[in-house]
Amino acid sequence: MNNNSIRWGIIGCGAVTEVKSGPAYQQTLGFELTGVMRRDLSLAKCYAQRHQVAHYSNDANDIIFNNDIDAVYIATPPDSHKHYALLVAEAGKACCIEKPLAPSYQESLAITQAFSAKQLPLFIAYYRRSLPRFKKVKSLLEQGAIGQVRHLSWHLSKPANALDLSGEYNWRTDKEVAVGGYFDDLASHGLDLFGFLLGDYQKVTGVASNQQGLYSAYDAVSACWQHVNGITGVGSWNFGGASRQDTVTIYGSAGELSFSVFDEVAISLTTAELCEEFFIANPEHIQRYHVRNIREQLINNKPHPSTGDSALHTSWVMNKILGQN
C-alpha cells in the first residue's frame, strides 16, 4: 500500500457487493477495485465486466496472494470467513470482512489474533457505526437529549418468506453456517450498533428455539443484557410472525428516542417539552461511509469505528445470547 492508491480485491462478489459495498470501494478516493473472485468463474467474469474490474478468478489465492492487490474484502458466507481471513493475514494485507465476523466467538477470536499478531488493519462491515443516521442518534444521546439513558428495547420480526416455506436450501438458515439463522445475519447489526451507542456489554443472557421447523437454524431468540455503564437492554427477534416490525426505543430519565435498525424511518425524540423527528436518508451504496472511514484510517491514521476488536465483542454478545461455548 502507499499513500496515493490502495488496490482492493473481493473474495465472494455476490449480492451484497452489487450495490451495497462494491461500488463504494470503486467510488472512494484513493481506492481501486482491482480483482474479484467467485467460485463460479462465469459469474465472476460477469461481475467484472459489469463493474469494469480488470481481474477476475474462481480461486481465492489469485486475489489474496496477488502482488497487484494491497487489501482484501471478504464477502462470503460467515462459515468461510476464518479460512479466508487467515490466508489474508498470512499474505500480510489489510482486510475487511462482512458481518458477522464468524459463526462463533472462538473463530472470531482466531481471526482477530492472527491480524493482531502481524499488526495488520482489520475492519468488519458493521457499517451502521459510520452512517449519518446513527451518528445522529449517538449525538443526541451524548447531548443529553433524553437525560440519563436507562434502558433500550428492540423488537424485530418478519413472516417466513417464500424461500423459507419452500424448503429449498438457504445458507442463512443452515445451522452449520449460522446457528442463529436470520438472527446471526440481522440481529448482529443492531447488537453491534448498541455497543457503539451505549458502550460495551457486561452481562448478557438469552434463549433461542426453532418454533416453525422450516429449517435447521433458530427462528426465535430473546435476550436481556447490561452494559458496563449500567444501562439495561432487552431484545426479541422472531422470524415467523404475522408482520414485519423493527422498533428500537431508548428510554432516558427525561425522554425517549425511537428509531429502526433497518427500515427507512425517522428518528423520533420525545420529551415533556417536545416531540421532534429527524429523517436522514441512507446513501445509495450503504457502505459508502464505512468504506470512506477505512480510507481515513489506512491513509490518514484516523481510527475506524468498526474494527476486529469491536466485532469480536459483538461475537461474544451473540455467543452469550445463543448459549454457545
KEMARGU-276926 format. One record per atom (N, C-alpha, C, CB): residue in three letters; y, x, z. Coordinates in steps of 0.1 Angstrom, whole numbers, plus 5000, padded with zeros to 4 digits. Glycine has a CB too. Layout:
REM KEMARGU-276926
AlaYXZ;...
This chain:
REM KEMARGU-276926
Met498850085000;Met500050005000;Met501250095000;Met500049915012;Asn502350034994;Asn503650104995;Asn504750004998;Asn503950184982;Asn505950045000;Asn507049955004;Asn507549874993;Asn508150035010;Asn507049894981;Asn507649814969;Asn506649704965;Asn507849914958;Ser505349734965;Ser504449634960;Ser503149644967;Ser504249654945;Ile502549524970;Ile501249514976;Ile500349434967;Ile501349464991;Arg499249484963;Arg498349424953;Arg497249354961;Arg497849524943;Trp497049224959;Trp496149144966;Trp494949104958;Trp496749014972;Gly493749094964;Gly492649034958;Gly492148914966;Gly491549134956;Ile491548814960;Ile491048694967;Ile489548694966;Ile491648564961;Ile488848674977;Ile487448654978;Ile487248504980;Ile486748734989;Gly486648434970;Gly486448294971;Gly487648214965;Gly486248254985;Cys487848214952;Cys489048144947;Cys488647994944;Cys489548214934;Gly488447924955;Gly488047784954;Gly489347694956;Gly487047744964;Ala489047574960;Ala490047464961;Ala491347504969;Ala489547334966;Val491047564980;Val492247604989;Val493247694982;Val491747665002;Thr492747774973;Thr493547874967;Thr494347824954;Thr492747994962;Glu493947704950;Glu494647654938;Glu496047624939;Glu493847524933;Val496447554950;Val497847514953;Val498347554966;Val497947354952;Lys497447544976;Lys497947584990;Lys498347724992;Lys496847545000;Ser497447814987;Ser497647954990;Ser497848054978;Ser496548004998;Gly497048044968;Gly497048144957;Gly498448154951;Gly496148094946;Pro499148054947;Pro500548064942;Pro501448124952;Pro501047934937;Ala501248104965;Ala502148164975;Ala502148324974;Ala501848114989;Tyr500948374972;Tyr500848524970;Tyr501448564958;Tyr499348564970;Gln501348494947;Gln502048534934;Gln503548524935;Gln501448444923;Gln504048424943;Gln505448404943;Gln506248474954;Gln505748254944;Thr505548554962;Thr506148624973;Thr506648764967;Thr505248644985;Leu507948784970;Leu508548914965;Leu507749034971;Leu510048924969;Gly507349124963;Gly506649244967;Gly505149224967;Gly507149274981;Phe504649104964;Phe503149084964;Phe502749054949;Phe502748964973;Glu501549104946;Glu500949074933;Glu499549034935;Glu501049204924;Leu499148924928;Leu497748884929;Leu497048954917;Leu497548734928;Thr496249054920;Thr495649144910;Thr494249104906;Thr495649284915;Gly493449054916;Gly492049024912;Gly491548904921;Gly491149144915;Val490548834915;Val489948724922;Val488448734920;Val490448584917;Met487648674930;Met486248674929;Met485648534933;Met485648784939;Arg484648494926;Arg483948374929;Arg482448394925;Arg484548244922;Arg481548344932;Arg480148374928;Arg479748324914;Arg479248304938;Asp480348214910;Asp480148164896;Asp481248234887;Asp480348014895;Leu480748324879;Leu481648414871;Leu482548324862;Leu480848514863;Ser481948224856;Ser482748134847;Ser483948064854;Ser481848024841;Leu483648034867;Leu484747964875;Leu485848074879;Leu484247904887;Ala485348194882;Ala486248304885;Ala487148334872;Ala485548434889;Lys486548334861;Lys487248364848;Lys488248254846;Lys486348374836;Cys487848124848;Cys488748004846;Cys489948014855;Cys487947874848;Tyr489748054867;Tyr490848064877;Tyr491748174872;Tyr490348094891;Ala491248284869;Ala492048404865;Ala492948374853;Ala491148524862;Gln492348304843;Gln493048264831;Gln494148164834;Gln492148214820;Arg493848064842;Arg494847964845;Arg496048014854;Arg494247844853;His495748114862;His496748164871;His497248304867;His496148174885;Gln496848344855;Gln497248474849;Gln497048594859;Gln498748464846;Val495748604863;Val495348714871;Val494548814863;Val494448664884;Ala494848934864;Ala494349034854;Ala492849054856;Ala495049164856;His492249064868;His490949104870;His490148984877;His490849224879;Tyr488948964873;Tyr488048864880;Tyr486648914880;Tyr488148724872;Ser485848864890;Ser484448914892;Ser483648814899;Ser484449054899;Asn482348824899;Asn481448744908;Asn480848834919;Asn480348674900;Asp481448954920;Asp480949054930;Asp482049084940;Asp480349184923;Ala481949054952;Ala483049074962;Ala483349224963;Ala482649024976;Asn482449314961;Asn482649454962;Asn483649504951;Asn481349534961;Asp483649434940;Asp484649464929;Asp486049444934;Asp484249384917;Ile486249354943;Ile487549324948;Ile487849414961;Ile487749174952;Ile486949414970;Ile487149484983;Ile487349634981;Ile485949454992;Phe486449694973;Phe486549844971;Phe487249884958;Phe485149894971;Asn488049794953;Asn488749824941;Asn490049904944;Asn489149694933;Asn490250024938;Asn491350114941;Asn492650054937;Asn491150244935;Asp492649954928;Asp493849884924;Asp494249764932;Asp493749844909;Ile493549744943;Ile493749634952;Ile494049694966;Ile492649534952;Asp495149654972;Asp495549704985;Asp495149624997;Asp497049724985;Ala495049484995;Ala494849395006;Ala493949285001;Ala496149345012;Val493249215010;Val492249115006;Val492448985014;Val490849175008;Tyr492448875007;Tyr492448745013;Tyr491048685011;Tyr493548655006;Ile490448655023;Ile489148595023;Ile489248445024;Ile488248645034;Ala488848365014;Ala489048225013;Ala487648155011;Ala490048185003;Thr486648205017;Thr485248155016;Thr484948065028;Thr484248265015;Pro483847985028;Pro483447915040;Pro483248005052;Pro482147835037;Pro483547955064;Pro483548035076;Pro482348115079;Pro483947955087;Asp481148065075;Asp479948145078;Asp479848275071;Asp478648055075;Ser480648295061;Ser480648425054;Ser481848515058;Ser480648405039;His482748465066;His483948545070;His483548685076;His484748465079;Lys482648685085;Lys482348805092;Lys481848915082;Lys481348785103;His480848865073;His480348965064;His481349025055;His479348885055;Tyr482248945049;Tyr483249005040;Tyr484349075048;Tyr483948885032;Ala484749025060;Ala485749095068;Ala485349235072;Ala486049015080;Leu484049255076;Leu483649385080;Leu483649485068;Leu482249375086;Leu483449435056;Leu483549515044;Leu484949555041;Leu482949445032;Val485849455043;Val487349485041;Val487749595051;Val488149365042;Ala487349575064;Ala487649685074;Ala487149815070;Ala487149635088;Glu485849815065;Glu485249945061;Glu486050005050;Glu483849915056;Ala486649925041;Ala487449975030;Ala488850015034;Ala487549865019;Gly489149985047;Gly490450025052;Gly491649955047;Gly490650175049;Lys491449825044;Lys492549745038;Lys493049635048;Lys492049685025;Ala494349595046;Ala494849475053;Ala494149355048;Ala496349465051;Cys494049245057;Cys493249135053;Cys493849005059;Cys491849145059;Cys493748895052;Cys494048765057;Cys492748685055;Cys495248695049;Ile492348605065;Ile491148525065;Ile491548385067;Ile490148575076;Glu490848295059;Glu491048155061;Glu490548105075;Glu490348075050;Lys491148005080;Lys490747955093;Lys489547855091;Lys491947875100;Pro488747845102;Pro488747915114;Pro488348065112;Pro487947855125;Leu488648155121;Leu488348295119;Leu486848315116;Leu488748375131;Ala485948245124;Ala484548255122;Ala483948135129;Ala483948385127;Pro482648105126;Pro481947985133;Pro481847995148;Pro480647965127;Ser481848115153;Ser481648135167;Ser482648235173;Ser480148175170;Tyr482748235186;Tyr483648335193;Tyr483048475191;Tyr483748305208;Gln481748495192;Gln481248625191;Gln481448685177;Gln479748625194;Glu481348605167;Glu481548665153;Glu483048695151;Glu481148565142;Ser483948605157;Ser485348625157;Ser485748755164;Ser486148515163;Leu485048785175;Leu485348905183;Leu484949025175;Leu484548905196;Ala483749015168;Ala483349135160;Ala484349165149;Ala481949105154;Ile484949065143;Ile485849085132;Ile487149155138;Ile486248955125;Thr487649095149;Thr488949155154;Thr488749295159;Thr489449065165;Gln487549325165;Gln487249455170;Gln487249555158;Gln485949465177;Ala486649515147;Ala486549605135;Ala487949645130;Ala485749545124;Phe488849555129;Phe490149585124;Phe490949655135;Phe490849455120;Ser490749625147;Ser491549695158;Ser491149845158;Ser491249625171;Ala489849865156;Ala489350005157;Ala489950095146;Ala487750005156;Lys490250035135;Lys490850105124;Lys492350085123;Lys490250075111;Gln492950015133;Gln494349985133;Gln494849925120;Gln495150115136;Leu494049825115;Leu494349755103;Leu495049625105;Leu493149745094;Pro496049575098;Pro496549445100;Pro495549335096;Pro497849435091;Leu495549235105;Leu494649125103;Leu495348995105;Leu493349135112;Phe495448905095;Phe496148775096;Phe495148665094;Phe497248775086;Ile495348555100;Ile494548435099;Ile495348315094;Ile493748395112;Ala494848235085;Ala495648135078;Ala495948015086;Ala494948095065;Tyr496348035098;Tyr496847925107;Tyr498347915103;Tyr496647945122;Tyr498647855091;Tyr499947865086;Tyr500947775092;Tyr499847835071;Arg500447675101;Arg501447595108;Arg502347665117;Arg500747485115;Arg501947785122;Arg502847865130;Arg504047905123;Arg502047985136;Ser503947915109;Ser505147955101;Ser505947845095;Ser504648055091;Leu505447725095;Leu506047615088;Leu507347565096;Leu505147495087;Pro508447545088;Pro509747505095;Pro509547375103;Pro510747475084;Arg508647285100;Arg508547165108;Arg508047195122;Arg507547065101;Phe507147285123;Phe506547305137;Phe507447415144;Phe505147355136;Lys508147495137;Lys509147575143;Lys510247495149;Lys509647685133;Lys510547385143;Lys511547285149;Lys510947225162;Lys511847175139;Val509747195162;Val509147135174;Val509247245185;Val507647105172;Lys508947365182;Lys508947475192;Lys510447495197;Lys508447605186;Ser511347485188;Ser512747505191;Ser513247395201;Ser513647505179;Leu512847265198;Leu513147155207;Leu512647175221;Leu512647025201;Leu511347225221;Leu510747245235;Leu511447355242;Leu509247285233;Glu511847465235;Glu512547575241;Glu513947545246;Glu512547695232;Gln514547445238;Gln515847405242;Gln515847305254;Gln516547335230;Gly514647265258;Gly514547165269;Gly514847025265;Gly515547205280;Ala514646995252;Ala514946855247;Ala514246745255;Ala514646845233;Ile513046775260;Ile512346675268;Ile512146725283;Ile510946645262;Gly512946815287;Gly512846865301;Gly511746965302;Gly512646755311;Gln511046965313;Gln509947055315;Gln508646985309;Gln509747085330;Val507947065301;Val506747005295;Val505646985305;Val506347095283;Arg505046865305;Arg504046835314;Arg502646825308;Arg504346705321;His502546765296;His501246725291;His501346705276;His500646595298;Leu500246725269;Leu500046705254;Leu498846615252;Leu500046835246;Ser498946525243;Ser497746445239;Ser497746435224;Ser497946295245;Trp496546455218;Trp496346445203;Trp495046365201;Trp496146595197;His495246265192;His494146195187;His494046205172;His494146045191;Leu492946245166;Leu492746255152;Leu491446175148;Leu492646405147;Ser491546085139;Ser490346015135;Ser490445975120;Ser490045885143;Lys489345965114;Lys489245915100;Lys487945855097;Lys489546025090;Pro487845755088;Pro486545705084;Pro485645805077;Pro486745575075;Ala484345775077;Ala483445855069;Ala483845845054;Ala481945815071;Asn483845955047;Asn484245945033;Asn483045925024;Asn485046065028;Ala483245915011;Ala482145885002;Ala481045995002;Ala482645864987;Leu481546115003;Leu480546225003;Leu479746225016;Leu481346365003;Asp480346185027;Asp479546175040;Asp478446065038;Asp480546135051;Leu478845955032;Leu477945845031;Leu476845865021;Leu478745715028;Ser477145955011;Ser476245975000;Ser474946055004;Ser476946044989;Gly475146135015;Gly474046225019;Gly474046355011;Gly472746155018;Glu474946375002;Glu474946494994;Glu475446615003;Glu475846484982;Tyr475146734999;Tyr475446855007;Tyr476946875007;Tyr474746975002;Asn477446905019;Asn478846945021;Asn478847055032;Asn479746815026;Trp479347175028;Trp479247285038;Trp480047255050;Trp479747415032;Arg481147175049;Arg481947145061;Arg481247065072;Arg483147065056;Thr480146995068;Thr479446925078;Thr477946975080;Thr479346775074;Asp477747095076;Asp476447165078;Asp476647245091;Asp476147255066;Lys475847215101;Lys475947285114;Lys475647435113;Lys475047215124;Glu474947475103;Glu474647615101;Glu475947695097;Glu473547645092;Val476847625090;Val478147675086;Val479247655096;Val478547625072;Ala479247525101;Ala480347485110;Ala479747385120;Ala481647435103;Val479347425132;Val478647335141;Val479447215144;Val478147415153;Gly480747235145;Gly481647115148;Gly482047035136;Gly482847175154;Gly481547065124;Gly481846985113;Gly483346985110;Gly481346845114;Tyr483846865107;Tyr485346845105;Tyr486146895116;Tyr485646705101;Phe485646885128;Phe486346945140;Phe486647085138;Phe485446925153;Asp485747165133;Asp485947305130;Asp487047325120;Asp484747385126;Asp486947245109;Asp487847255098;Asp489347205101;Asp487347175086;Leu489447095109;Leu490747035111;Leu491247055125;Leu490546885109;Ala490447035135;Ala491047055149;Ala491447195152;Ala489947005159;Ser490847285145;Ser491247425147;Ser492747445144;Ser490447525139;His493247375134;His494647385131;His495547345143;His494947295118;Gly495247225148;Gly496047175159;Gly495947255172;Gly495747035162;Leu494747295175;Leu494547365188;Leu495247505187;Leu493047385190;Asp495147565175;Asp495947695173;Asp497447665175;Asp495647755160;Leu497947555168;Leu499347525169;Leu499747505183;Leu499547395161;Phe498947435191;Phe499347405205;Phe499447535213;Phe498347315212;Gly498647635210;Gly498747765217;Gly500047835213;Gly497547855213;Phe500447815201;Phe501747865196;Phe502947795203;Phe501947845181;Leu502847665204;Leu503947585210;Leu504047595225;Leu503747435207;Leu502847605232;Leu502847585247;Leu502247715254;Leu502047465250;Gly501847805247;Gly501247925253;Gly499747925254;Gly501847945267;Asp499148035258;Asp497748055258;Asp497047945267;Asp497348185263;Tyr495847915264;Tyr495047825272;Tyr494347905284;Tyr493947755263;Gln494147835295;Gln493547895306;Gln492147835309;Gln494447895318;Lys492147705310;Lys490847635312;Lys490647535301;Lys490947565326;Val489347525296;Val489047435285;Val487647385287;Val489147515271;Thr487447255285;Thr486147195285;Thr486047085275;Thr485747145300;Gly484847045271;Gly484746935261;Gly483346885260;Gly485246985248;Val483246775253;Val481946715250;Val481846685235;Val481646585258;Ala480746695229;Ala480546665214;Ala479246595212;Ala480646795206;Ser479246515201;Ser478046445198;Ser478046405183;Ser477846315206;Asn476946365178;Asn476746315164;Asn476446165165;Asn475646395156;Gln477546085163;Gln477345945165;Gln476845865153;Gln478745885169;Gln477045925141;Gln476745845129;Gln475345895123;Gln477745865119;Gly474946015125;Gly473746065120;Gly473846085105;Gly472645975123;Leu475046105099;Leu475146125085;Leu474946265080;Leu476546075081;Tyr475146355089;Tyr475046505086;Tyr474646575099;Tyr476346555080;Ser474446705098;Ser473846775109;Ser474946825120;Ser473146905104;Ala476146835116;Ala477246875125;Ala477646765134;Ala478446935117;Tyr478446795144;Tyr479046695153;Tyr480046615145;Tyr479746765165;Asp480246485149;Asp481246405142;Asp482146335153;Asp480646295134;Ala481946365166;Ala482846315176;Ala482946415187;Ala482246175182;Val484246455190;Val484446555200;Val485646515209;Val484746695193;Ser485546545222;Ser486646515231;Ser486846635240;Ser486446385240;Ala488046665244;Ala488346785252;Ala489546765262;Ala488546905243;Cys489546845272;Cys490746855281;Cys490946995284;Cys490546765294;Trp492147035287;Trp492447175289;Trp493747195298;Trp492647245276;Gln493947315302;Gln495147355309;Gln495647485303;Gln494947365324;His496947495300;His497547625295;His497847715307;His498847595287;Val498047835305;Val498347935315;Val499547895324;Val498548075310;Asn500547825317;Asn501747785324;Asn501547655332;Asn502847775315;Gly500347595332;Gly500147475340;Gly500147345332;Gly501047465351;Ile500647355319;Ile500747235311;Ile499347185308;Ile501547255298;Thr499047055309;Thr497747005306;Thr497646945292;Thr497346905317;Gly496446925288;Gly496246855274;Gly494946795273;Gly496446965264;Val494946695264;Val493646625260;Val493646605245;Val493546485268;Gly492446605240;Gly492346575225;Gly491046505222;Gly492246715218;Ser491046425212;Ser489846345207;Ser489846345192;Ser489846205213;Trp488746375187;Trp488546385172;Trp487246305168;Trp488446535168;Asn487446205160;Asn486346115156;Asn486346095141;Asn486345985164;Phe485246125135;Phe485146125120;Phe484346005115;Phe484746255115;Gly484345895123;Gly483645775119;Gly484345655123;Gly482245775125;Gly485645665125;Gly486545555129;Gly486845455118;Gly487745605135;Ala487545355121;Ala487845255111;Ala489145295103;Ala488145115118;Ser489945375108;Ser491245405101;Ser491545555104;Ser492345315106;Arg492445605096;Arg492945745098;Arg494145735108;Arg493445805085;Gln494045825118;Gln495045835128;Gln495245985131;Gln494745765141;Asp496546025133;Asp496846165136;Asp498146165144;Asp496946255123;Thr498046165157;Thr499246155165;Thr499246245177;Thr499446005170;Val500246335178;Val500446425189;Val501646375197;Val500546575184;Thr501546365210;Thr502646335219;Thr502746445229;Thr502546195225;Ile503846505231;Ile504146595241;Ile505046535252;Ile504746735236;Tyr504546515264;Tyr505346455274;Tyr506046555283;Tyr504346365283;Gly507346525286;Gly508146615294;Gly508746535306;Gly509146685286;Ser509446605315;Ser510046545326;Ser511246455322;Ser510446655336;Ala511746475310;Ala512946395306;Ala512746325292;Ala514146485305;Gly511546325287;Gly511346255274;Gly510046295267;Gly512446295265;Glu509846255255;Glu508646275247;Glu508946325233;Glu507746155247;Leu508046405228;Leu508146445214;Leu506846395207;Leu508346605212;Ser506946335196;Ser505746295188;Ser505846345174;Ser505546135188;Phe504646385169;Phe504546435155;Phe503146425151;Phe505146575154;Ser502846465138;Ser501546465133;Ser501146605129;Ser501446375120;Val499946645131;Val499546775126;Val499346785111;Val498146815133;Phe498846675105;Phe498546685091;Phe499446585082;Phe497146645089;Asp499846475088;Asp500546375080;Asp502046405078;Asp500346235086;Glu502546365066;Glu503946385063;Glu504846285070;Glu504246385048;Val505046305083;Val505846205091;Val506946285099;Val505046125100;Ala507946215103;Ala509046285111;Ala508646315125;Ala510246185111;Ile509246415130;Ile509246445144;Ile510046345152;Ile509646595148;Ser509546285162;Ser510246185169;Ser510546235183;Ser509446055170;Leu511846235187;Leu512346275200;Leu512846155208;Leu513446385199;Thr512346125219;Thr512746005227;Thr513046045241;Thr511645895227;Thr514246015246;Thr514646035260;Thr515345915264;Thr515646165261;Ala515845915277;Ala516545795282;Ala517845775275;Ala516845815297;Glu518445885269;Glu519745875262;Glu519645855247;Glu520545995265;Leu518545885241;Leu518545885226;Leu517145875221;Leu519146005221;Cys517145835208;Cys515945825200;Cys516245885187;Cys515245685199;Glu515746005183;Glu516146075172;Glu514946125164;Glu517046195176;Glu515046125150;Glu513946175142;Glu514446285133;Glu513446055133;Phe513446375131;Phe513746495122;Phe512646505112;Phe513746625131;Phe512946485099;Phe511946495089;Phe512246625081;Phe512046375079;Ile511146715082;Ile511246845075;Ile510046845066;Ile511246955085;Ala510246845053;Ala509146845043;Ala508446975042;Ala509746805029;Asn507146965040;Asn506447095038;Asn506647145024;Asn504847065040;Pro506547275021;Pro506647325008;Pro505447284999;Pro506747485008;Glu505647294986;Glu504647254977;Glu503347344979;Glu505147274962;His503547474980;His502447564984;His502547594999;His502547704975;Ile501747525006;Ile501947505021;Ile501847635028;Ile500947405026;Gln501147735022;Gln501047865029;Gln502247965025;Gln499747935025;Arg503247915019;Arg504347995014;Arg505048075026;Arg505447905008;Tyr505348005036;Tyr506048085047;Tyr505048175055;Tyr506647975057;His503848135056;His502748215062;His502648345054;His501448145062;Val502548335041;Val502448455032;Val503748535033;Val502148415018;Arg504848475032;Arg506148555034;Arg506148635047;Arg507348455033;Asn505648575057;Asn505648645070;Asn504648755070;Asn505248545081;Ile503548745062;Ile502648865061;Ile503448975054;Ile501448825052;Arg504248945044;Arg505049045038;Arg506049105048;Arg505848985026;Glu506649025056;Glu507649075066;Glu506949175076;Glu508248955074;Gln505749155079;Gln505049245088;Gln504649375080;Gln503849185094;Leu504049355069;Leu503549475061;Leu504649565056;Leu502649425050;Ile505749505052;Ile506849585046;Ile507949615056;Ile507349515034;Asn508249515065;Asn509449525073;Asn509149535088;Asn510349415071;Asn507849535091;Asn507349555105;Asn507749445114;Asn507849685111;Lys507949325109;Lys508249205118;Lys506949135121;Lys509249105110;Pro506649115134;Pro505349065138;Pro505148925132;Pro505349055153;His503848905128;His503448775122;His502948685134;His502348795112;Pro503248555133;Pro502848465144;Pro501348435144;Pro503548335143;Ser500548465133;Ser499148425133;Ser498348555130;Ser498848315123;Thr497848615140;Thr497048745139;Thr495648725143;Thr497748855147;Gly494848825141;Gly493448825146;Gly493348795161;Gly492748955143;Asp494248845169;Asp494248825183;Asp494548675187;Asp495248915190;Ser495548615180;Ser495848475183;Ser494748385178;Ser497248435177;Ala494148415167;Ala493048335162;Ala491748355170;Ala492748375147;Leu491548475176;Leu490448495185;Leu490548405197;Leu490348645189;His491748395202;His491948305213;His491648155210;His493448315219;Thr492048115198;Thr491747985193;Thr490247965192;Thr492347955179;Ser489548075187;Ser488048065186;Ser487448045200;Ser487448195180;Trp488048115210;Trp487548095224;Trp487747955228;Trp488348195233;Val488847885225;Val489047745228;Val488047655222;Val490547705224;Met487847675209;Met486847595202;Met485447615208;Met486847635187;Asn485147745211;Asn483847775217;Asn483647695230;Asn483747925220;Lys484647695239;Lys484647625251;Lys484447475249;Lys485847645260;Ile485147415240;Ile485047275237;Ile483647235233;Ile486047225227;Leu483047315224;Leu481747285218;Leu480647325227;Leu481647345205;Gly480947405238;Gly479847445247;Gly478947555241;Gly479047335251;Gln479547635232;Gln478747745226;Gln478747865235;Gln479247785212;Asn477747945233;Asn477648075240;Asn478448185234;Asn476148115242;
